[in-house]
Amino acid sequence: MKPLKIVFMGTPEFAVGILDTICKNQYEVVGVITAADKPAGRGQKIKYSAVKEYALEHGLRLLQPTNLKDETFLAELKSLQANLQVVVAFRMLPKVVWDMPEYGTFNLHASLLPDYRGAAPINWAIINGETQTGVTTFFIDDKIDTGAMILSRKTEIDLAENAGTLHDRLIDIGSQAVIDTLKLIEHGDVQTTIQPENAELKTAYKLNRENCKIDWQASGETIYNLIRGLSPYPAAWCFFADEDQEWNVKIYEAEFIRETHTYNIGSLLTAKKSLSVAVQDGWIQILSLQLPGKKRMSASELLNGVSFSEKARTY
């Protein structure tokens, strides 16, 4: 087979780790495609994607199309003469793009496919209380995360792990999976597996304000998993209310204490610089949180400046 000439497509920090590993393993990256620059933050300053920052730092050819079917972009992409495309956390590709290279286009997805297809597989694996997850490489087809699988790598999810630590571990696992996939392709040893289809498949829905809100009527384990599955980003949230005050609060760290009690669900209790919420089967002890306009802080730091009455509650 011919030496691999790779076009890499990706946008966030997760993709940077994979691209870096490809480069460090001496594969030829003839081009990098990432999202267009966008204004961000209060000042609406133009922000580069993490992949763009890496490409600029390492002198890689960079393309930032807004329309993947644009004739000018397609001509530029074809001129790179890549024979393989690698996609990590990018966007859905039209067939004219993924079908272009001789050896195809493969994607790295941060789940054990076919479960957790979609935008937020790392978060949903933890939110749903999974004890195992992993990564999968597959050849892209005309649907989202449905193509023929090349290989997968598994890892255990620790009961205290959050989305941030799992994300970082999956970068390392995913990097090796991509290198293993590249070796299979360059040696002509790829054997794919068609993804099974059934009604029981779990989905990694896009995260939004509604599905990140804590339902304090749920079980303690469900709430605990939601908090760690959304930490550090975008963070689970709820309202604190006390007499005539109300706060929109993000919760980053918590512990679930299983215990029988007689408090109303949602009651907010403080004791010895600790902050706990009554749930149906015990307590969610809040360890770190953030109030509007404030920095993230520990519960004890909050209680140094805020005192709650017996009427304090969450919802």
N, C-alpha and C positions, 0 to 999 in steps of 0.2 A: 504493500500500500504506500501511497504518497505520504510524506511528512505532513503532520496536521498543521493547518493554518486556521487559527481560531478567531472568530468574532465573539466577543463576550457581551452579554446584555444583562444589565442589572441596575439597581438604584440605591438601596439602603446599605447600612453598615454590614448587615449579614452578607450581602453580595461581595463586599470588599474583601472579606476574609478568604472567600473562594477564589476571587481573581488573583489575589496576592499569592496564594498557593500554586495556582496554575503558572504564574510568571516565575516563581522560585523553582519550579520543577522544569524550567527551561523549555516550556512549550511556547511556540510562536503565536503571540496575540497580535493580529494584524489590524484590529479595530475594536473599539469599545462603544457600545450604544447605551445611553442612559436618558433619564427624563429631562425635559426642558427645564431651565432655571425658573424658579418661582419666588415671588416675594413672600417673606415669612416674618412673624413676630410683629410687635407693636409698631416698629418703624417701617415695616414692609420692605426691608432690605432684601435684595436679591440673594437667594441662598442656593449654593451649588449642592447637588446630590453628593453623598459620600463616595459613590463610584467615580463621579467627575473629578472630585478632589484627588483621588488616587491616580486616575488616568493622567491628569495634568502633572502631578508630582513625578510620574514615571515616564513621561514623554510618549504616551500611547495615543494613537490616532483616535479622535473622539467625534462621535456623531450624536446630535440631540434632536431627532425628528419630533415634530408635533403630530404628524400624520404618517403612519407607517405604510400607507399606500401611495404616498406622494411620489411621483415619477422621478423627481430629482434625487430624493433620498434613495429610492430603489436603484438608481443608476450608480450612486456613490457606494452603496452596499455591494453591488455586483463588482464594482471596480476593485474592491479589496481582495477579491479572488480567494475568499475563505472556502475551505472544504468542510468546515464543521462550525456550528454555532452552539454556544453554551449559554443557557438562560438561568438566572437566579434572581427571584423576587423582582420581576419586571412587570410586564403587562401582556395581555393576550395578543398574539401575533397573527396577522393574516397569513393565509396559505402561501401567498407569493413571497413572503419572507421566510417562513420556517421550512419551505420546500426548496429553497434556493441552493444550499450547499450540497455537495456530492454525498457526504456522509450523514446528512441530516442535521437536525437541531434537537439537542436534549436539554431537559430542565432538571434542576435539583429542587425538590420540594421537601419541606421540613415536617414530614409525617410519614407514617408507614401506609402508603397508598394501598387500596383505594380509600381508606378512611381519612377524614380531615382534608379533603380537597377544599380549596378556597383560600381566602385572604389571610386568615389568622390561625394557622394550624398549631403553632407553639402555645398560644394562649388557650385555645379550646381543649387541648389535650389535658392541661392542668385544671381548667375550669370543670371539666367533666370527670375529674378524679382518676385519670388514667395512671397506671403504674409503669407503663412502658410506651415509648415513642421511638422516633428515629428519623431517617431521611430516605428518600427514594429518588433515583434518577430514572427518567423515562423519555422516550422520544415524543416530541410534541405532535399533536394532531389538531383537528379543528374545534375541539372543545376544551374546557378548562380542566387541567390535571387528570386527563383520562387516557393518555397515550400508553403505548406498550412499555412495560417496566423493564429496565435493564438490571438494576441491582438495588438492594436496600441494606441499611445498617441500623441495628437496634441499639437502644440504650434504656436503662431504667430511669424512672423519674422518682427522685427522693421525695418523701412525704412533706419535707419542709422546703422544697425547692420552689422558686418563683420563676416567672416567665423570663426574667432577665438572665438568671444563671443558666437556665436551660437553653436559651438563645445562644449564649456564648459557648456552651458545650457543643451545641449542634453545628456551630461554625467549624469547629475542629473535626467533628465526625463527618460533616458534609464535605469539607475540603478533601479528606481522604477518599470519600466515596466518588467525588468528581475525578480525582487522579486515577482511581481504579477503573472508572468508566472510560477515561481517555485511553488507558492502556489496552482495554478490551477492544476499543474501536481501532486503535492504530495497529493492533495485531490481528484484526479480523475475527475476533473471538466472541462477538456479541451474540447472546441468545436472549431474546426478549420473552416476557410473559404478558399476555393480555390481561388487563384488569378485570376482575369479576364485577358484575353488577347485581346488586340486590337492594331491597328496600331498607335493610338494616344499617346501611352505611352512615357514618357520622360525618357531619359537615362542619367546616371551619368558617362559619359566617363572618362577614365583615363586622368589625366592632363599631358600635355606635353608642350614643348617650344612653339609649334605652336599655341595651343588653349589658351595659357596664354598671347599672344602678343596683345597689344591694337591696334585696328583698328580705327584710328582717324576719318575715314569717317562715322562711325556709329553714331547713335543718342547719345546725351549726357547722357540720362538715361541708355542706353545699356553700355556705357563706364564706367559710375559710378558703375553700378551693377557688372561689371567684376572686377573692382578694389577692391571693398569691398568683393566680393566673393572669391578672391584669397589672401586676407590679413588675417593673417600675412604670410601665407605660401601657395603656393610657391611664390606668388606676381606677379601681372601683370607687364609687362615690355614693353619698347619701346626704340627707339633711340632718343636722342637729337642731333641736328646738328647745328653748328654755324660756318660759314665760313669754315676754314680748320680743325675744330675739330668735333669729334663725340663721344658720350657717350652711353653706354648701361645702361639704367636706370630702376630700379625697383620702382614702385609707390605703396605706402601702404595706404595712406589716401588721399581723395579728396572730393570736393563738386561739385555738378552740379548747375550752375547758368543759368537758361533759359533766353535768351536775344537775340534780333535781332542785328546783327552786319555785317560789310562789310569786315572783315578780311578773308584771305585765311584759309581754314581748316588746322589745324596743326600748325598755327603760335604760337610762344611761346612769351608771353608778361610778362614783369615784371613791377610792380608798387607798391610802398610803401612796399617793402619787401614781396610782394605776387607774385606767379608764376602761370600763367594761360595758358591754351591751347585753341585755338579757335576750336569749333566743329560746326556742321551744325546748331544747334538750341541754341547755347549759349557758355558757357565756362565751362571747367573743371578746377577748381582751385585746384592745387596740394598742399597738406598740409604736407605730409612727403614722403620721397623718399630715394633712396640709389644709389650712383655712384659706379662704379667698384673699389674695393679695399678700399672703405670707409665704415664707419658705417652709419646706418640709421640716417637721420637728418630731421629737419623741413625745409620747403622751405626758411624761413628767414635765417636759419643757412647756407644753401647753398649759398644764395645770399650775405652773408657776405664775401664769398671768391671767388665767380664766378659772372661775369657780362656777360649778353647776349646782342648781337647786335640786330638791327631791323630785321636782316636776320635769326635769330634763329627760328628753327622749330622742329617739332617732326614727326616721321614716324614709 
